[in-house]
Amino acid sequence: MNSASESRNAILSAVRSRQVPPAELPALTGTWITFADRAKHFAETLQSVGGQCVPVADDNELRAELQKLTPVSGAHKIHSAFPDVLPSSFDLNQVSDPHTLEDLDFALLPAEFAVAENGAVWLNTAHIKHRAILFITQHLAFVVPRQELVNNMHEAYARLQFQGPGYGLFLSGPSKTADIEQSLVIGAHGARSLTVFLRG
């Protein structure tokens, strides 16, 4: 037996001899944070992380608010999951290589629900052909029904349903980093802006 094998066996033996005893998982029941005005808190939290929340009553208001957004008025390449409100400039279903989305200016997508506690939205990408669209677009917007706004992450996790393999995520605010000299940079690794439309 060579020295490398001896060292490996010694390390593994030491790890096995010092196993931590199992501990029971904490209870997830409790009195968690709630908000008298969930929509207001969601908007304030989203703004604090660099995004914006725009309340709209219906498709007409959504259409009007979209036309006010600079990223929309200046966009050349748009993907919209709401063609009656904002037409797409191309058919995402015809895109075979997600690399061709590198020049995407604006994407408008649905989110299943939103979380007031941290300004996040939950996305299940089962109906999005290329999930890269969430990270490659210059500007990103979501539409969330107002009644689908929960107070906290405990309520949010209780809503998650997984019928099989898939991909989902909580997303809050545009891409940002402060790793370099602790200077905040928006849009460092993804979307430069994020807008959530609370509809209803």
Number of C-alpha atoms within 10 A of each C-alpha: 5 6 8 9 10 11 11 11 12 12 11 11 11 11 11 10 8 8 8 8 5 6 6 5 6 6 6 8 7 7 6 11 11 13 14 8 10 19 22 14 19 26 21 18 22 26 17 13 18 18 22 21 22 14 20 19 13 12 15 12 14 19 15 12 14 20 13 10 11 10 19 19 11 10 15 12 16 23 23 21 18 15 11 11 16 19 13 18 14 12 10 18 9 8 13 10 8 14 12 9 18 13 13 18 20 26 26 27 18 22 22 16 21 32 26 26 19 22 27 25 24 21 20 18 16 12 9 16 14 17 15 14 23 20 17 22 22 23 25 27 24 20 25 22 19 18 12 14 22 21 22 20 18 15 13 19 10 8 13 12 8 10 6 6 6 9 11 13 11 17 17 22 26 25 21 18 13 11 9 8 6 8 9 12 14 18 19 13 13 19 24 22 21 26 23 28 24 25 18 13
